[in-house]
C-alpha cells in the first residue's frame, strides 16, 4: 500500500517524465517518434504476408464458429503482446537507464518503472486505434464490447508493473536477467498463444496455457474485438488473473523495497 500511495502522490511527476521519456527515446533521428510505430507495423505486415499469402491461411474460425479474416485475428492478438514485451523490456531497465536519478537521495525511485511503462502505453494506444480502424475497414465497426479494451489495457499495465518491480530490482545485481527476459518473450509469444488457436490443443491440457496471465489479456482483446464476450462472463479467468497479479505485485514490491537501499551503491 505504501508503494501505491507513493505513485499516487507523484502522479504529475510520473506523467511529465513519461512524456519526456517517450520524446527523448528517438531524439536525434530524422523520423523521431515515428520509429516507435514502424517496427510493430512491419511485424504485423510480415506475419500477415507469411501466413495469409505465403502459407495460404484463410479465414480464422473462432470458438463460436465465426469466420474472421486472418489479419484481424492476428492483429487483435499482437497489439497487446507488443505492449507487454516493450513495457517489460523498458521497465526492467528503468533503474539502469535512470541511474543518475537513482543516485539522488531525494528522488523517489519507485516511480521509474511506471514512467517506462507509461511511455510504452502511448504507442499501445496508437495501435489500439489502428486496430479499431482496421476492423472498421472490414465492416466491423466499434461497439460497446470494444470499450473493454480500456479494461484489458489496464490489466496489462498492472501486470507489467508488478513484474517490473521485481525485474528492475534484480537486474541491477544480475545483468543477465535482460537476456533471459528476451528469451522468455520469444518463447512466450508462441506459448501464450498468439499465432495459433488454443483449440488445437487437447481440452485436458488447455488449462496449462491459461495459467499464463497474459493469455487472459490477449484472449480478452480478441473477445472484445471478435467474439463479443464481456470480461465478467469469463469470471473464473478474471478472478484467477487478479489473484495472480496481486501475488506478483506484493512479491515484486517487497523485493524492490528490500533491495532499493543498495541500488545507488551498485549503480
C-alpha positions, 0 to 999 in steps of 0.5 A: 500500500505504501508503494501505491500511495507513493505513485499516487502522490507523484502522479504529475511527476510520473506523467511529465517524465513519461512524456519526456521519456517517450520524446527523448527515446528517438531524439536525434533521428530524422523520423523521431517518434515515428520509429516507435510505430514502424517496427510493430507495423512491419511485424504485423505486415510480415506475419500477415504476408507469411501466413495469409499469402505465403502459407495460404491461411484463410479465414480464422474460425473462432470458438463460436464458429465465426469466420474472421479474416486472418489479419484481424485475428492476428492483429487483435492478438499482437497489439497487446503482446507488443505492449507487454514485451516493450513495457517489460523490456523498458521497465526492467531497465528503468533503474539502469537507464535512470541511474543518475536519478537513482543516485539522488537521495531525494528522488523517489525511485519507485516511480521509474518503472511506471514512467517506462511503462507509461511511455510504452502505453502511448504507442499501445494506444496508437495501435489500439486505434489502428486496430479499431480502424482496421476492423472498421475497414472490414465492416466491423465497426466499434461497439460497446464490447470494444470499450473493454479494451480500456479494461484489458489495457489496464490489466496489462499495465498492472501486470507489467508493473508488478513484474517490473518491480521485481525485474528492475530490482534484480537486474541491477545485481544480475545483468543477465536477467535482460537476456533471459527476459528476451528469451522468455518473450520469444518463447512466450509469444508462441506459448501464450498463444498468439499465432495459433488457436488454443483449440488445437490443443487437447481440452485436458491440457488447455488449462496449462496455457491459461495459467499464463496471465497474459493469455487472459489479456490477449484472449480478452482483446480478441473477445472484445474485438471478435467474439463479443464476450464481456470480461465478467462472463469469463469470471473464473479467468478474471478472478484467477488473473487478479489473484495472480497479479496481486501475488506478483505485485506484493512479491515484486514490491517487497523485493524492490523495497528490500533491495532499493537501499543498495541500488545507488551503491551498485549503480 
